[in-house]
Amino acid sequence: MGLLSSDGETDVSRATLQKLLDALRVHRFGEDARVHLAPLRRSIDQLDTDVAAAAMQKVRELSEALSRSYAPATEGGSMRQMLFDEALADLAGISRASLRRYATRERTTPQPVAERLHWIATVTADLAGSYNEFGIRRWFDRPRQQLKGASPRQFLEGSWTPNSTEALRIKELSTAVV
């Protein structure tokens, strides 16, 4: 979602958790989750079993809630850095000029575009565990047998939605990588 910088960190340390909690506060996400996650800033062996279990349940709930939350202001910027404007505009079904206007908040991001940007961010998140940034960019351009020889970028033409058949097939492919 672009809440944390992509500095290559893959483990969840207390420092990473603190960065996430700070980002959630700044962007006003997960108000109650921050309270429940705060105990995780301490060493896990210092927590009683019930507190640790409740915090981990809140992590799962927060993850699910964030996966359903559109945040074009942060997602658009992070996806521009990851995929670059040409590929991101093509994937989102918009012009590069519109993408730049939405990113600079010159124009409000329309709901269908916000939904597509969020979907792209979730697919990218799936891939991030297995690919570096270059590999993620290539993943969207590599032809896939499961897509009848088209690349994911080619497969998503026009005004698709995250629930369209094409998007769901691509999401299956990215989820399989996790």
C-alpha positions as CSV (number, residue, x, y, z in Angstrom):
1,M,0.0,0.0,0.0
2,G,3.0,2.3,0.1
3,L,2.8,2.8,3.8
4,L,6.4,1.6,4.4
5,S,9.4,2.3,2.2
6,S,10.6,-0.7,0.1
7,D,14.0,-0.9,1.6
8,G,14.3,-4.7,1.0
9,E,13.4,-5.6,4.6
10,T,11.6,-8.9,4.7
11,D,11.4,-9.8,8.3
12,V,9.0,-8.3,10.9
13,S,11.2,-6.8,13.6
14,R,10.1,-4.5,16.4
15,A,11.6,-1.6,14.4
16,T,9.5,-2.5,11.3
17,L,6.4,-2.9,13.5
18,Q,7.1,0.6,14.9
19,K,7.4,2.0,11.4
20,L,4.1,0.4,10.5
21,L,2.3,1.7,13.6
22,D,3.7,5.2,12.8
23,A,2.5,5.0,9.2
24,L,-0.9,3.7,10.2
25,R,-1.2,6.7,12.6
26,V,-0.1,9.2,9.9
27,H,-2.5,7.8,7.3
28,R,-5.3,7.2,9.8
29,F,-5.6,3.5,9.2
30,G,-6.4,0.9,11.9
31,E,-7.1,3.2,14.9
32,D,-8.0,0.3,17.2
33,A,-5.3,-2.0,15.7
34,R,-2.5,0.3,16.8
35,V,-3.7,-0.2,20.4
36,H,-3.8,-4.0,20.1
37,L,-0.5,-4.2,18.2
38,A,1.4,-2.0,20.7
39,P,2.4,-4.9,23.0
40,L,4.3,-6.5,20.1
41,R,6.8,-3.7,20.3
42,R,8.1,-5.6,23.4
43,S,9.9,-8.9,23.2
44,I,7.5,-11.7,22.5
45,D,8.7,-13.7,25.5
46,Q,7.7,-10.8,27.7
47,L,4.1,-11.1,26.7
48,D,1.6,-13.3,28.4
49,T,0.0,-15.9,26.1
50,D,-3.4,-14.2,25.9
51,V,-2.0,-10.8,25.0
52,A,0.3,-12.3,22.3
53,A,-2.7,-14.3,20.9
54,A,-4.9,-11.2,20.8
55,A,-2.2,-9.2,19.1
56,M,-1.6,-11.8,16.5
57,Q,-5.3,-12.0,15.8
58,K,-5.3,-8.2,15.4
59,V,-2.4,-8.5,12.9
60,R,-4.6,-10.9,10.8
61,E,-7.6,-8.6,11.0
62,L,-5.5,-5.6,10.1
63,S,-4.0,-7.4,7.2
64,E,-7.5,-8.3,5.9
65,A,-8.8,-4.8,6.4
66,L,-5.8,-3.2,4.6
67,S,-6.2,-5.7,1.7
68,R,-9.8,-4.2,1.3
69,S,-8.7,-0.6,1.7
70,Y,-8.0,1.6,-1.2
71,A,-5.3,4.2,-0.6
72,P,-4.5,5.8,-4.0
73,A,-2.4,8.6,-2.5
74,T,0.1,6.1,-1.1
75,E,-0.4,3.1,-3.4
76,G,-0.1,5.2,-6.6
77,G,3.2,6.7,-5.5
78,S,4.7,3.4,-4.5
79,M,3.5,1.6,-7.6
80,R,4.9,4.5,-9.8
81,Q,8.3,3.9,-8.1
82,M,8.1,0.1,-8.6
83,L,6.6,-0.2,-12.1
84,F,7.2,3.2,-13.6
85,D,4.6,5.4,-15.2
86,E,4.2,3.7,-18.6
87,A,3.6,0.2,-17.3
88,L,1.5,1.4,-14.4
89,A,-0.7,3.6,-16.6
90,D,-1.2,0.7,-19.0
91,L,-2.1,-1.7,-16.2
92,A,-4.5,0.8,-14.6
93,G,-6.1,1.6,-18.0
94,I,-5.4,5.3,-17.8
95,S,-3.1,7.8,-19.5
96,R,0.3,8.7,-18.1
97,A,-0.9,12.3,-17.8
98,S,-3.9,11.3,-15.6
99,L,-1.6,9.1,-13.5
100,R,0.7,12.0,-12.8
101,R,-2.3,14.3,-12.0
102,Y,-3.7,11.7,-9.5
103,A,-0.2,11.2,-8.0
104,T,0.3,15.0,-7.4
105,R,-3.3,15.3,-6.2
106,E,-4.0,17.8,-9.0
107,R,-7.1,15.7,-9.6
108,T,-9.0,13.3,-7.3
109,T,-8.5,9.6,-8.2
110,P,-11.8,8.2,-9.5
111,Q,-13.0,5.2,-7.6
112,P,-12.5,2.7,-10.5
113,V,-8.9,3.8,-10.9
114,A,-8.3,3.7,-7.1
115,E,-9.7,0.1,-7.1
116,R,-7.4,-0.9,-10.0
117,L,-4.3,0.7,-8.3
118,H,-5.1,-1.2,-5.1
119,W,-5.4,-4.4,-7.0
120,I,-2.0,-3.8,-8.7
121,A,-0.5,-3.1,-5.3
122,T,-1.9,-6.4,-3.9
123,V,-0.6,-8.3,-6.9
124,T,2.8,-6.6,-6.5
125,A,2.8,-7.5,-2.7
126,D,2.2,-11.1,-3.6
127,L,5.2,-11.0,-5.9
128,A,7.5,-9.1,-3.6
129,G,8.3,-12.2,-1.5
130,S,9.7,-14.0,-4.5
131,Y,10.9,-11.3,-6.8
132,N,13.0,-8.1,-6.6
133,E,11.7,-4.9,-8.3
134,F,13.1,-5.7,-11.7
135,G,11.6,-9.2,-11.5
136,I,8.2,-7.8,-10.6
137,R,8.3,-5.4,-13.6
138,R,9.2,-8.4,-15.8
139,W,6.5,-10.6,-14.3
140,F,3.8,-8.2,-15.7
141,D,5.4,-8.3,-19.2
142,R,6.2,-12.0,-19.4
143,P,3.8,-14.1,-21.6
144,R,1.9,-16.7,-19.6
145,Q,0.6,-20.0,-20.9
146,Q,-2.3,-19.7,-18.4
147,L,-3.3,-16.4,-20.1
148,K,-3.3,-17.9,-23.6
149,G,0.2,-16.6,-24.3
150,A,-0.5,-13.0,-23.2
151,S,1.4,-11.2,-20.5
152,P,-0.6,-9.9,-17.5
153,R,-0.1,-6.4,-18.8
154,Q,-1.6,-7.4,-22.2
155,F,-4.3,-9.5,-20.6
156,L,-5.7,-6.5,-18.8
157,E,-7.1,-4.3,-21.5
158,G,-9.7,-1.6,-21.3
159,S,-11.7,-0.7,-18.2
160,W,-11.3,-3.9,-16.2
161,T,-12.3,-4.3,-12.5
162,P,-10.5,-6.2,-9.8
163,N,-13.4,-8.7,-10.0
164,S,-13.3,-9.2,-13.7
165,T,-12.4,-12.6,-15.0
166,E,-9.0,-11.4,-16.4
167,A,-8.0,-9.7,-13.1
168,L,-9.0,-12.8,-11.0
169,R,-7.0,-15.1,-13.3
170,I,-3.9,-12.9,-12.9
171,K,-4.4,-12.6,-9.1
172,E,-4.5,-16.5,-9.0
173,L,-1.1,-16.5,-10.7
174,S,0.4,-13.9,-8.3
175,T,-1.0,-15.7,-5.3
176,A,0.5,-19.0,-6.5
177,V,3.9,-17.3,-6.2
178,V,3.5,-16.6,-2.4
